[in-house]
Amino acid sequence: MSSFLKTNEDPVSERKKLYISERQIPILFEALMAGLMNYEPDDHYDFIIDSLIKMQKQKLPLQWDTFIQMHDKNK
């Protein structure tokens, strides 16, 4: 019966954690939230889409304030 219990060594869970970590997904969401909180745009969807497109084109390093810095430079 214990073979049905999930452990921390579950290969599927570990693979998913690695996927998220390698792609910096948590810091991406943190950076988007920081940008939204800083600018409080009327259209949050456009802000997010615009930020992601600019980041993809400019190949910027990802950190918590990436989108704040990016939009400050474009003023």
mmCIF file of the N, C-alpha and C atoms, coordinates in Angstrom:
data_MODEL
# 
_entry.id   MODEL 
# 
loop_
_atom_site.group_PDB 
_atom_site.id 
_atom_site.type_symbol 
_atom_site.label_atom_id 
_atom_site.label_alt_id 
_atom_site.label_comp_id 
_atom_site.label_asym_id 
_atom_site.label_entity_id 
_atom_site.label_seq_id 
_atom_site.pdbx_PDB_ins_code 
_atom_site.Cartn_x 
_atom_site.Cartn_y 
_atom_site.Cartn_z 
_atom_site.occupancy 
_atom_site.B_iso_or_equiv 
_atom_site.pdbx_formal_charge 
_atom_site.auth_seq_id 
_atom_site.auth_comp_id 
_atom_site.auth_asym_id 
_atom_site.auth_atom_id 
_atom_site.pdbx_PDB_model_num 
ATOM 1   N N  . MET A 1 1  ? 0.808  -1.197 0.000   1.00 0.00 ? 1  MET A N  1 
ATOM 2   C CA . MET A 1 1  ? 0.000  0.000  0.000   1.00 0.00 ? 1  MET A CA 1 
ATOM 3   C C  . MET A 1 1  ? 0.851  1.262  0.000   1.00 0.00 ? 1  MET A C  1 
ATOM 4   N N  . SER A 1 2  ? 2.013  1.218  0.605   1.00 0.00 ? 2  SER A N  1 
ATOM 5   C CA . SER A 1 2  ? 2.873  2.395  0.650   1.00 0.00 ? 2  SER A CA 1 
ATOM 6   C C  . SER A 1 2  ? 3.421  2.769  -0.728  1.00 0.00 ? 2  SER A C  1 
ATOM 7   N N  . SER A 1 3  ? 3.374  1.876  -1.687  1.00 0.00 ? 3  SER A N  1 
ATOM 8   C CA . SER A 1 3  ? 3.871  2.187  -3.027  1.00 0.00 ? 3  SER A CA 1 
ATOM 9   C C  . SER A 1 3  ? 2.997  3.233  -3.723  1.00 0.00 ? 3  SER A C  1 
ATOM 10  N N  . PHE A 1 4  ? 1.787  3.456  -3.219  1.00 0.00 ? 4  PHE A N  1 
ATOM 11  C CA . PHE A 1 4  ? 0.896  4.442  -3.810  1.00 0.00 ? 4  PHE A CA 1 
ATOM 12  C C  . PHE A 1 4  ? 1.137  5.847  -3.266  1.00 0.00 ? 4  PHE A C  1 
ATOM 13  N N  . LEU A 1 5  ? 1.880  5.950  -2.188  1.00 0.00 ? 5  LEU A N  1 
ATOM 14  C CA . LEU A 1 5  ? 2.134  7.254  -1.588  1.00 0.00 ? 5  LEU A CA 1 
ATOM 15  C C  . LEU A 1 5  ? 3.168  8.014  -2.400  1.00 0.00 ? 5  LEU A C  1 
ATOM 16  N N  . LYS A 1 6  ? 2.917  9.294  -2.593  1.00 0.00 ? 6  LYS A N  1 
ATOM 17  C CA . LYS A 1 6  ? 3.873  10.142 -3.298  1.00 0.00 ? 6  LYS A CA 1 
ATOM 18  C C  . LYS A 1 6  ? 4.944  10.587 -2.311  1.00 0.00 ? 6  LYS A C  1 
ATOM 19  N N  . THR A 1 7  ? 6.157  10.679 -2.795  1.00 0.00 ? 7  THR A N  1 
ATOM 20  C CA . THR A 1 7  ? 7.253  11.163 -1.973  1.00 0.00 ? 7  THR A CA 1 
ATOM 21  C C  . THR A 1 7  ? 7.861  12.385 -2.643  1.00 0.00 ? 7  THR A C  1 
ATOM 22  N N  . ASN A 1 8  ? 8.796  13.005 -1.972  1.00 0.00 ? 8  ASN A N  1 
ATOM 23  C CA . ASN A 1 8  ? 9.490  14.155 -2.550  1.00 0.00 ? 8  ASN A CA 1 
ATOM 24  C C  . ASN A 1 8  ? 10.338 13.753 -3.749  1.00 0.00 ? 8  ASN A C  1 
ATOM 25  N N  . GLU A 1 9  ? 10.551 12.478 -3.915  1.00 0.00 ? 9  GLU A N  1 
ATOM 26  C CA . GLU A 1 9  ? 11.376 11.990 -5.014  1.00 0.00 ? 9  GLU A CA 1 
ATOM 27  C C  . GLU A 1 9  ? 10.542 11.548 -6.215  1.00 0.00 ? 9  GLU A C  1 
ATOM 28  N N  . ASP A 1 10 ? 9.308  11.970 -6.259  1.00 0.00 ? 10 ASP A N  1 
ATOM 29  C CA . ASP A 1 10 ? 8.435  11.656 -7.386  1.00 0.00 ? 10 ASP A CA 1 
ATOM 30  C C  . ASP A 1 10 ? 9.057  12.251 -8.654  1.00 0.00 ? 10 ASP A C  1 
ATOM 31  N N  . PRO A 1 11 ? 9.403  11.426 -9.654  1.00 0.00 ? 11 PRO A N  1 
ATOM 32  C CA . PRO A 1 11 ? 10.081 11.939 -10.844 1.00 0.00 ? 11 PRO A CA 1 
ATOM 33  C C  . PRO A 1 11 ? 9.273  12.971 -11.622 1.00 0.00 ? 11 PRO A C  1 
ATOM 34  N N  . VAL A 1 12 ? 7.965  12.851 -11.637 1.00 0.00 ? 12 VAL A N  1 
ATOM 35  C CA . VAL A 1 12 ? 7.135  13.818 -12.359 1.00 0.00 ? 12 VAL A CA 1 
ATOM 36  C C  . VAL A 1 12 ? 7.197  15.169 -11.657 1.00 0.00 ? 12 VAL A C  1 
ATOM 37  N N  . SER A 1 13 ? 7.048  15.177 -10.355 1.00 0.00 ? 13 SER A N  1 
ATOM 38  C CA . SER A 1 13 ? 7.114  16.422 -9.589  1.00 0.00 ? 13 SER A CA 1 
ATOM 39  C C  . SER A 1 13 ? 8.487  17.075 -9.713  1.00 0.00 ? 13 SER A C  1 
ATOM 40  N N  . GLU A 1 14 ? 9.524  16.279 -9.627  1.00 0.00 ? 14 GLU A N  1 
ATOM 41  C CA . GLU A 1 14 ? 10.883 16.814 -9.750  1.00 0.00 ? 14 GLU A CA 1 
ATOM 42  C C  . GLU A 1 14 ? 11.108 17.410 -11.133 1.00 0.00 ? 14 GLU A C  1 
ATOM 43  N N  . ARG A 1 15 ? 10.601 16.756 -12.166 1.00 0.00 ? 15 ARG A N  1 
ATOM 44  C CA . ARG A 1 15 ? 10.736 17.268 -13.531 1.00 0.00 ? 15 ARG A CA 1 
ATOM 45  C C  . ARG A 1 15 ? 10.008 18.594 -13.692 1.00 0.00 ? 15 ARG A C  1 
ATOM 46  N N  . LYS A 1 16 ? 8.826  18.698 -13.093 1.00 0.00 ? 16 LYS A N  1 
ATOM 47  C CA . LYS A 1 16 ? 8.053  19.941 -13.176 1.00 0.00 ? 16 LYS A CA 1 
ATOM 48  C C  . LYS A 1 16 ? 8.749  21.070 -12.420 1.00 0.00 ? 16 LYS A C  1 
ATOM 49  N N  . LYS A 1 17 ? 9.293  20.759 -11.257 1.00 0.00 ? 17 LYS A N  1 
ATOM 50  C CA . LYS A 1 17 ? 10.035 21.767 -10.492 1.00 0.00 ? 17 LYS A CA 1 
ATOM 51  C C  . LYS A 1 17 ? 11.246 22.256 -11.276 1.00 0.00 ? 17 LYS A C  1 
ATOM 52  N N  . LEU A 1 18 ? 11.942 21.337 -11.913 1.00 0.00 ? 18 LEU A N  1 
ATOM 53  C CA . LEU A 1 18 ? 13.108 21.689 -12.702 1.00 0.00 ? 18 LEU A CA 1 
ATOM 54  C C  . LEU A 1 18 ? 12.715 22.565 -13.892 1.00 0.00 ? 18 LEU A C  1 
ATOM 55  N N  . TYR A 1 19 ? 11.631 22.205 -14.559 1.00 0.00 ? 19 TYR A N  1 
ATOM 56  C CA . TYR A 1 19 ? 11.125 22.989 -15.697 1.00 0.00 ? 19 TYR A CA 1 
ATOM 57  C C  . TYR A 1 19 ? 10.863 24.438 -15.273 1.00 0.00 ? 19 TYR A C  1 
ATOM 58  N N  . ILE A 1 20 ? 10.143 24.610 -14.178 1.00 0.00 ? 20 ILE A N  1 
ATOM 59  C CA . ILE A 1 20 ? 9.779  25.946 -13.686 1.00 0.00 ? 20 ILE A CA 1 
ATOM 60  C C  . ILE A 1 20 ? 11.026 26.721 -13.265 1.00 0.00 ? 20 ILE A C  1 
ATOM 61  N N  . SER A 1 21 ? 11.926 26.042 -12.603 1.00 0.00 ? 21 SER A N  1 
ATOM 62  C CA . SER A 1 21 ? 13.148 26.680 -12.115 1.00 0.00 ? 21 SER A CA 1 
ATOM 63  C C  . SER A 1 21 ? 14.053 27.103 -13.266 1.00 0.00 ? 21 SER A C  1 
ATOM 64  N N  . GLU A 1 22 ? 14.287 26.218 -14.210 1.00 0.00 ? 22 GLU A N  1 
ATOM 65  C CA . GLU A 1 22 ? 15.170 26.519 -15.336 1.00 0.00 ? 22 GLU A CA 1 
ATOM 66  C C  . GLU A 1 22 ? 14.664 27.698 -16.164 1.00 0.00 ? 22 GLU A C  1 
ATOM 67  N N  . ARG A 1 23 ? 13.373 27.840 -16.255 1.00 0.00 ? 23 ARG A N  1 
ATOM 68  C CA . ARG A 1 23 ? 12.786 28.909 -17.069 1.00 0.00 ? 23 ARG A CA 1 
ATOM 69  C C  . ARG A 1 23 ? 12.499 30.177 -16.266 1.00 0.00 ? 23 ARG A C  1 
ATOM 70  N N  . GLN A 1 24 ? 12.873 30.191 -15.020 1.00 0.00 ? 24 GLN A N  1 
ATOM 71  C CA . GLN A 1 24 ? 12.737 31.346 -14.133 1.00 0.00 ? 24 GLN A CA 1 
ATOM 72  C C  . GLN A 1 24 ? 11.289 31.845 -14.051 1.00 0.00 ? 24 GLN A C  1 
ATOM 73  N N  . ILE A 1 25 ? 10.358 30.931 -14.025 1.00 0.00 ? 25 ILE A N  1 
ATOM 74  C CA . ILE A 1 25 ? 8.941  31.290 -13.998 1.00 0.00 ? 25 ILE A CA 1 
ATOM 75  C C  . ILE A 1 25 ? 8.573  32.072 -12.736 1.00 0.00 ? 25 ILE A C  1 
ATOM 76  N N  . PRO A 1 26 ? 9.027  31.678 -11.541 1.00 0.00 ? 26 PRO A N  1 
ATOM 77  C CA . PRO A 1 26 ? 8.657  32.460 -10.353 1.00 0.00 ? 26 PRO A CA 1 
ATOM 78  C C  . PRO A 1 26 ? 9.133  33.909 -10.418 1.00 0.00 ? 26 PRO A C  1 
ATOM 79  N N  . ILE A 1 27 ? 10.363 34.145 -10.865 1.00 0.00 ? 27 ILE A N  1 
ATOM 80  C CA . ILE A 1 27 ? 10.870 35.521 -10.942 1.00 0.00 ? 27 ILE A CA 1 
ATOM 81  C C  . ILE A 1 27 ? 10.163 36.290 -12.058 1.00 0.00 ? 27 ILE A C  1 
ATOM 82  N N  . LEU A 1 28 ? 9.744  35.609 -13.102 1.00 0.00 ? 28 LEU A N  1 
ATOM 83  C CA . LEU A 1 28 ? 8.981  36.267 -14.165 1.00 0.00 ? 28 LEU A CA 1 
ATOM 84  C C  . LEU A 1 28 ? 7.674  36.819 -13.612 1.00 0.00 ? 28 LEU A C  1 
ATOM 85  N N  . PHE A 1 29 ? 6.960  36.000 -12.847 1.00 0.00 ? 29 PHE A N  1 
ATOM 86  C CA . PHE A 1 29 ? 5.703  36.469 -12.259 1.00 0.00 ? 29 PHE A CA 1 
ATOM 87  C C  . PHE A 1 29 ? 5.946  37.559 -11.228 1.00 0.00 ? 29 PHE A C  1 
ATOM 88  N N  . GLU A 1 30 ? 7.030  37.441 -10.473 1.00 0.00 ? 30 GLU A N  1 
ATOM 89  C CA . GLU A 1 30 ? 7.368  38.482 -9.500  1.00 0.00 ? 30 GLU A CA 1 
ATOM 90  C C  . GLU A 1 30 ? 7.643  39.807 -10.212 1.00 0.00 ? 30 GLU A C  1 
ATOM 91  N N  . ALA A 1 31 ? 8.370  39.754 -11.311 1.00 0.00 ? 31 ALA A N  1 
ATOM 92  C CA . ALA A 1 31 ? 8.686  40.958 -12.073 1.00 0.00 ? 31 ALA A CA 1 
ATOM 93  C C  . ALA A 1 31 ? 7.424  41.572 -12.677 1.00 0.00 ? 31 ALA A C  1 
ATOM 94  N N  . LEU A 1 32 ? 6.533  40.748 -13.194 1.00 0.00 ? 32 LEU A N  1 
ATOM 95  C CA . LEU A 1 32 ? 5.274  41.255 -13.742 1.00 0.00 ? 32 LEU A CA 1 
ATOM 96  C C  . LEU A 1 32 ? 4.434  41.910 -12.647 1.00 0.00 ? 32 LEU A C  1 
ATOM 97  N N  . MET A 1 33 ? 4.367  41.273 -11.482 1.00 0.00 ? 33 MET A N  1 
ATOM 98  C CA . MET A 1 33 ? 3.602  41.839 -10.370 1.00 0.00 ? 33 MET A CA 1 
ATOM 99  C C  . MET A 1 33 ? 4.208  43.170 -9.918  1.00 0.00 ? 33 MET A C  1 
ATOM 100 N N  . ALA A 1 34 ? 5.529  43.243 -9.845  1.00 0.00 ? 34 ALA A N  1 
ATOM 101 C CA . ALA A 1 34 ? 6.192  44.482 -9.442  1.00 0.00 ? 34 ALA A CA 1 
ATOM 102 C C  . ALA A 1 34 ? 5.879  45.600 -10.434 1.00 0.00 ? 34 ALA A C  1 
ATOM 103 N N  . GLY A 1 35 ? 5.932  45.280 -11.721 1.00 0.00 ? 35 GLY A N  1 
ATOM 104 C CA . GLY A 1 35 ? 5.606  46.275 -12.742 1.00 0.00 ? 35 GLY A CA 1 
ATOM 105 C C  . GLY A 1 35 ? 4.166  46.738 -12.649 1.00 0.00 ? 35 GLY A C  1 
ATOM 106 N N  . LEU A 1 36 ? 3.248  45.811 -12.455 1.00 0.00 ? 36 LEU A N  1 
ATOM 107 C CA . LEU A 1 36 ? 1.833  46.167 -12.324 1.00 0.00 ? 36 LEU A CA 1 
ATOM 108 C C  . LEU A 1 36 ? 1.591  47.026 -11.087 1.00 0.00 ? 36 LEU A C  1 
ATOM 109 N N  . MET A 1 37 ? 2.206  46.660 -9.986  1.00 0.00 ? 37 MET A N  1 
ATOM 110 C CA . MET A 1 37 ? 2.019  47.424 -8.752  1.00 0.00 ? 37 MET A CA 1 
ATOM 111 C C  . MET A 1 37 ? 2.640  48.813 -8.857  1.00 0.00 ? 37 MET A C  1 
ATOM 112 N N  . ASN A 1 38 ? 3.744  48.923 -9.574  1.00 0.00 ? 38 ASN A N  1 
ATOM 113 C CA . ASN A 1 38 ? 4.416  50.211 -9.715  1.00 0.00 ? 38 ASN A CA 1 
ATOM 114 C C  . ASN A 1 38 ? 3.640  51.164 -10.622 1.00 0.00 ? 38 ASN A C  1 
ATOM 115 N N  . TYR A 1 39 ? 3.166  50.674 -11.749 1.00 0.00 ? 39 TYR A N  1 
ATOM 116 C CA . TYR A 1 39 ? 2.523  51.530 -12.754 1.00 0.00 ? 39 TYR A CA 1 
ATOM 117 C C  . TYR A 1 39 ? 1.001  51.581 -12.665 1.00 0.00 ? 39 TYR A C  1 
ATOM 118 N N  . GLU A 1 40 ? 0.389  50.585 -12.087 1.00 0.00 ? 40 GLU A N  1 
ATOM 119 C CA . GLU A 1 40 ? -1.073 50.501 -12.009 1.00 0.00 ? 40 GLU A CA 1 
ATOM 120 C C  . GLU A 1 40 ? -1.733 50.875 -13.346 1.00 0.00 ? 40 GLU A C  1 
ATOM 121 N N  . PRO A 1 41 ? -1.385 50.159 -14.415 1.00 0.00 ? 41 PRO A N  1 
ATOM 122 C CA . PRO A 1 41 ? -1.920 50.519 -15.734 1.00 0.00 ? 41 PRO A CA 1 
ATOM 123 C C  . PRO A 1 41 ? -3.431 50.294 -15.803 1.00 0.00 ? 41 PRO A C  1 
ATOM 124 N N  . ASP A 1 42 ? -4.085 51.125 -16.605 1.00 0.00 ? 42 ASP A N  1 
ATOM 125 C CA . ASP A 1 42 ? -5.527 50.965 -16.801 1.00 0.00 ? 42 ASP A CA 1 
ATOM 126 C C  . ASP A 1 42 ? -5.840 49.615 -17.430 1.00 0.00 ? 42 ASP A C  1 
ATOM 127 N N  . ASP A 1 43 ? -5.026 49.221 -18.392 1.00 0.00 ? 43 ASP A N  1 
ATOM 128 C CA . ASP A 1 43 ? -5.230 47.935 -19.050 1.00 0.00 ? 43 ASP A CA 1 
ATOM 129 C C  . ASP A 1 43 ? -4.076 47.010 -18.679 1.00 0.00 ? 43 ASP A C  1 
ATOM 130 N N  . HIS A 1 44 ? -4.284 46.203 -17.674 1.00 0.00 ? 44 HIS A N  1 
ATOM 131 C CA . HIS A 1 44 ? -3.223 45.317 -17.191 1.00 0.00 ? 44 HIS A CA 1 
ATOM 132 C C  . HIS A 1 44 ? -2.847 44.245 -18.213 1.00 0.00 ? 44 HIS A C  1 
ATOM 133 N N  . TYR A 1 45 ? -3.792 43.833 -19.037 1.00 0.00 ? 45 TYR A N  1 
ATOM 134 C CA . TYR A 1 45 ? -3.475 42.839 -20.067 1.00 0.00 ? 45 TYR A CA 1 
ATOM 135 C C  . TYR A 1 45 ? -2.474 43.413 -21.068 1.00 0.00 ? 45 TYR A C  1 
ATOM 136 N N  . ASP A 1 46 ? -2.724 44.627 -21.539 1.00 0.00 ? 46 ASP A N  1 
ATOM 137 C CA . ASP A 1 46 ? -1.797 45.252 -22.485 1.00 0.00 ? 46 ASP A CA 1 
ATOM 138 C C  . ASP A 1 46 ? -0.422 45.452 -21.866 1.00 0.00 ? 46 ASP A C  1 
ATOM 139 N N  . PHE A 1 47 ? -0.382 45.843 -20.597 1.00 0.00 ? 47 PHE A N  1 
ATOM 140 C CA . PHE A 1 47 ? 0.894  46.031 -19.909 1.00 0.00 ? 47 PHE A CA 1 
ATOM 141 C C  . PHE A 1 47 ? 1.677  44.724 -19.888 1.00 0.00 ? 47 PHE A C  1 
ATOM 142 N N  . ILE A 1 48 ? 1.026  43.639 -19.531 1.00 0.00 ? 48 ILE A N  1 
ATOM 143 C CA . ILE A 1 48 ? 1.697  42.340 -19.450 1.00 0.00 ? 48 ILE A CA 1 
ATOM 144 C C  . ILE A 1 48 ? 2.170  41.891 -20.830 1.00 0.00 ? 48 ILE A C  1 
ATOM 145 N N  . ILE A 1 49 ? 1.301  41.981 -21.813 1.00 0.00 ? 49 ILE A N  1 
ATOM 146 C CA . ILE A 1 49 ? 1.655  41.571 -23.173 1.00 0.00 ? 49 ILE A CA 1 
ATOM 147 C C  . ILE A 1 49 ? 2.802  42.416 -23.702 1.00 0.00 ? 49 ILE A C  1 
ATOM 148 N N  . ASP A 1 50 ? 2.704  43.730 -23.543 1.00 0.00 ? 50 ASP A N  1 
ATOM 149 C CA . ASP A 1 50 ? 3.749  44.645 -23.996 1.00 0.00 ? 50 ASP A CA 1 
ATOM 150 C C  . ASP A 1 50 ? 5.078  44.343 -23.307 1.00 0.00 ? 50 ASP A C  1 
ATOM 151 N N  . SER A 1 51 ? 5.030  44.100 -22.016 1.00 0.00 ? 51 SER A N  1 
ATOM 152 C CA . SER A 1 51 ? 6.245  43.800 -21.254 1.00 0.00 ? 51 SER A CA 1 
ATOM 153 C C  . SER A 1 51 ? 6.908  42.524 -21.750 1.00 0.00 ? 51 SER A C  1 
ATOM 154 N N  . LEU A 1 52 ? 6.123  41.489 -21.962 1.00 0.00 ? 52 LEU A N  1 
ATOM 155 C CA . LEU A 1 52 ? 6.682  40.217 -22.417 1.00 0.00 ? 52 LEU A CA 1 
ATOM 156 C C  . LEU A 1 52 ? 7.254  40.314 -23.828 1.00 0.00 ? 52 LEU A C  1 
ATOM 157 N N  . ILE A 1 53 ? 6.581  41.046 -24.704 1.00 0.00 ? 53 ILE A N  1 
ATOM 158 C CA . ILE A 1 53 ? 7.082  41.224 -26.069 1.00 0.00 ? 53 ILE A CA 1 
ATOM 159 C C  . ILE A 1 53 ? 8.398  41.999 -26.053 1.00 0.00 ? 53 ILE A C  1 
ATOM 160 N N  . LYS A 1 54 ? 8.455  43.089 -25.274 1.00 0.00 ? 54 LYS A N  1 
ATOM 161 C CA . LYS A 1 54 ? 9.694  43.869 -25.185 1.00 0.00 ? 54 LYS A CA 1 
ATOM 162 C C  . LYS A 1 54 ? 10.826 43.031 -24.613 1.00 0.00 ? 54 LYS A C  1 
ATOM 163 N N  . MET A 1 55 ? 10.529 42.256 -23.602 1.00 0.00 ? 55 MET A N  1 
ATOM 164 C CA . MET A 1 55 ? 11.562 41.425 -22.992 1.00 0.00 ? 55 MET A CA 1 
ATOM 165 C C  . MET A 1 55 ? 12.089 40.404 -23.985 1.00 0.00 ? 55 MET A C  1 
ATOM 166 N N  . GLN A 1 56 ? 11.198 39.806 -24.734 1.00 0.00 ? 56 GLN A N  1 
ATOM 167 C CA . GLN A 1 56 ? 11.597 38.801 -25.720 1.00 0.00 ? 56 GLN A CA 1 
ATOM 168 C C  . GLN A 1 56 ? 12.473 39.430 -26.806 1.00 0.00 ? 56 GLN A C  1 
ATOM 169 N N  . LYS A 1 57 ? 12.112 40.616 -27.264 1.00 0.00 ? 57 LYS A N  1 
ATOM 170 C CA . LYS A 1 57 ? 12.878 41.285 -28.320 1.00 0.00 ? 57 LYS A CA 1 
ATOM 171 C C  . LYS A 1 57 ? 14.225 41.786 -27.822 1.00 0.00 ? 57 LYS A C  1 
ATOM 172 N N  . GLN A 1 58 ? 14.252 42.329 -26.597 1.00 0.00 ? 58 GLN A N  1 
ATOM 173 C CA . GLN A 1 58 ? 15.475 42.941 -26.072 1.00 0.00 ? 58 GLN A CA 1 
ATOM 174 C C  . GLN A 1 58 ? 16.384 41.949 -25.359 1.00 0.00 ? 58 GLN A C  1 
ATOM 175 N N  . LYS A 1 59 ? 15.919 40.738 -25.120 1.00 0.00 ? 59 LYS A N  1 
ATOM 176 C CA . LYS A 1 59 ? 16.707 39.710 -24.432 1.00 0.00 ? 59 LYS A CA 1 
ATOM 177 C C  . LYS A 1 59 ? 17.265 40.234 -23.111 1.00 0.00 ? 59 LYS A C  1 
ATOM 178 N N  . LEU A 1 60 ? 16.410 40.868 -22.322 1.00 0.00 ? 60 LEU A N  1 
ATOM 179 C CA . LEU A 1 60 ? 16.830 41.441 -21.049 1.00 0.00 ? 60 LEU A CA 1 
ATOM 180 C C  . LEU A 1 60 ? 17.030 40.369 -19.987 1.00 0.00 ? 60 LEU A C  1 
ATOM 181 N N  . PRO A 1 61 ? 17.973 40.603 -19.071 1.00 0.00 ? 61 PRO A N  1 
ATOM 182 C CA . PRO A 1 61 ? 18.096 39.671 -17.944 1.00 0.00 ? 61 PRO A CA 1 
ATOM 183 C C  . PRO A 1 61 ? 16.877 39.816 -17.040 1.00 0.00 ? 61 PRO A C  1 
ATOM 184 N N  . LEU A 1 62 ? 16.455 38.724 -16.473 1.00 0.00 ? 62 LEU A N  1 
ATOM 185 C CA . LEU A 1 62 ? 15.246 38.739 -15.663 1.00 0.00 ? 62 LEU A CA 1 
ATOM 186 C C  . LEU A 1 62 ? 15.586 38.911 -14.189 1.00 0.00 ? 62 LEU A C  1 
ATOM 187 N N  . GLN A 1 63 ? 15.019 39.939 -13.599 1.00 0.00 ? 63 GLN A N  1 
ATOM 188 C CA . GLN A 1 63 ? 15.115 40.169 -12.161 1.00 0.00 ? 63 GLN A CA 1 
ATOM 189 C C  . GLN A 1 63 ? 13.809 40.803 -11.717 1.00 0.00 ? 63 GLN A C  1 
ATOM 190 N N  . TRP A 1 64 ? 13.629 40.968 -10.419 1.00 0.00 ? 64 TRP A N  1 
ATOM 191 C CA . TRP A 1 64 ? 12.333 41.385 -9.889  1.00 0.00 ? 64 TRP A CA 1 
ATOM 192 C C  . TRP A 1 64 ? 11.862 42.724 -10.456 1.00 0.00 ? 64 TRP A C  1 
ATOM 193 N N  . ASP A 1 65 ? 12.780 43.636 -10.820 1.00 0.00 ? 65 ASP A N  1 
ATOM 194 C CA . ASP A 1 65 ? 12.374 44.962 -11.298 1.00 0.00 ? 65 ASP A CA 1 
ATOM 195 C C  . ASP A 1 65 ? 12.587 45.154 -12.798 1.00 0.00 ? 65 ASP A C  1 
ATOM 196 N N  . THR A 1 66 ? 12.717 44.080 -13.529 1.00 0.00 ? 66 THR A N  1 
ATOM 197 C CA . THR A 1 66 ? 12.956 44.162 -14.978 1.00 0.00 ? 66 THR A CA 1 
ATOM 198 C C  . THR A 1 66 ? 11.917 45.033 -15.679 1.00 0.00 ? 66 THR A C  1 
ATOM 199 N N  . PHE A 1 67 ? 10.654 44.851 -15.376 1.00 0.00 ? 67 PHE A N  1 
ATOM 200 C CA . PHE A 1 67 ? 9.611  45.573 -16.107 1.00 0.00 ? 67 PHE A CA 1 
ATOM 201 C C  . PHE A 1 67 ? 9.467  47.013 -15.626 1.00 0.00 ? 67 PHE A C  1 
ATOM 202 N N  . ILE A 1 68 ? 9.878  47.290 -14.416 1.00 0.00 ? 68 ILE A N  1 
ATOM 203 C CA . ILE A 1 68 ? 9.904  48.674 -13.934 1.00 0.00 ? 68 ILE A CA 1 
ATOM 204 C C  . ILE A 1 68 ? 10.994 49.427 -14.680 1.00 0.00 ? 68 ILE A C  1 
ATOM 205 N N  . GLN A 1 69 ? 12.189 48.847 -14.720 1.00 0.00 ? 69 GLN A N  1 
ATOM 206 C CA . GLN A 1 69 ? 13.305 49.478 -15.433 1.00 0.00 ? 69 GLN A CA 1 
ATOM 207 C C  . GLN A 1 69 ? 12.997 49.645 -16.912 1.00 0.00 ? 69 GLN A C  1 
ATOM 208 N N  . MET A 1 70 ? 12.410 48.617 -17.504 1.00 0.00 ? 70 MET A N  1 
ATOM 209 C CA . MET A 1 70 ? 12.107 48.640 -18.935 1.00 0.00 ? 70 MET A CA 1 
ATOM 210 C C  . MET A 1 70 ? 11.161 49.790 -19.274 1.00 0.00 ? 70 MET A C  1 
ATOM 211 N N  . HIS A 1 71 ? 10.115 49.937 -18.505 1.00 0.00 ? 71 HIS A N  1 
ATOM 212 C CA . HIS A 1 71 ? 9.125  50.976 -18.814 1.00 0.00 ? 71 HIS A CA 1 
ATOM 213 C C  . HIS A 1 71 ? 9.631  52.357 -18.432 1.00 0.00 ? 71 HIS A C  1 
ATOM 214 N N  . ASP A 1 72 ? 10.509 52.457 -17.436 1.00 0.00 ? 72 ASP A N  1 
ATOM 215 C CA . ASP A 1 72 ? 11.118 53.743 -17.090 1.00 0.00 ? 72 ASP A CA 1 
ATOM 216 C C  . ASP A 1 72 ? 11.998 54.235 -18.235 1.00 0.00 ? 72 ASP A C  1 
ATOM 217 N N  . LYS A 1 73 ? 12.728 53.324 -18.879 1.00 0.00 ? 73 LYS A N  1 
ATOM 218 C CA . LYS A 1 73 ? 13.613 53.682 -19.994 1.00 0.00 ? 73 LYS A CA 1 
ATOM 219 C C  . LYS A 1 73 ? 12.813 54.163 -21.204 1.00 0.00 ? 73 LYS A C  1 
ATOM 220 N N  . ASN A 1 74 ? 11.583 53.707 -21.327 1.00 0.00 ? 74 ASN A N  1 
ATOM 221 C CA . ASN A 1 74 ? 10.759 54.039 -22.504 1.00 0.00 ? 74 ASN A CA 1 
ATOM 222 C C  . ASN A 1 74 ? 9.941  55.312 -22.316 1.00 0.00 ? 74 ASN A C  1 
ATOM 223 N N  . LYS A 1 75 ? 10.126 55.986 -21.223 1.00 0.00 ? 75 LYS A N  1 
ATOM 224 C CA . LYS A 1 75 ? 9.361  57.237 -20.999 1.00 0.00 ? 75 LYS A CA 1 
ATOM 225 C C  . LYS A 1 75 ? 9.924  58.378 -21.795 1.00 0.00 ? 75 LYS A C  1 
# 
